[in-house]
Amino acid sequence: MSQTAKLGTFLQSTGNSLTGKQITSQFGLKNPREAIRQLRQDGVCIYANEATLAKGGKTTTYRVGRPTKAMVAAAYAASGSELFA
């Protein structure tokens, strides 16, 4: 199982949020954004939320969520499907 697949399994099974640094340290992925992009391309609904760190800095946290009806409709429209037309 690839490191990206392990990340996807972790996010889906726990429901926890992870920052890019946490993804790098826990899964050994040097480019967390690329891993998230790949998981999204594979159909995993991952949300990116801005968070404030204890020292006041900003970071992005990633978590798995449930897509809204509008998101599903937009995906069908972008793929050229006429299901929601």
C-alpha positions, 0 to 999 in steps of 0.5 A, a space after each residue: 500500500 502506498 503512503 498516499 493510500 495509507 493517508 487516505 485510509 487514515 483520514 477516512 477511518 479516523 475523521 481527524 484533521 491533519 496539517 501538511 507538517 503532520 502528513 509529512 512526519 506521519 506518512 513520509 510524504 514530502 509533498 502533502 499537497 500532491 498527496 491530497 490532490 491525488 486523493 481528491 482525483 481518486 474520489 475522496 472528498 477532502 476539505 481544506 480549512 485554514 487554522 490558527 496555530 498556538 503562536 498565531 501563525 496560519 496553516 491549512 488542515 485537511 479532513 475528509 467530509 461528505 460532499 454536498 448535493 451542489 458539489 456532486 452536481 458540479 462534478 457531474 456537470 464538469 464531467 459532461 454528464 447530463 444526469 442533473 440537466 
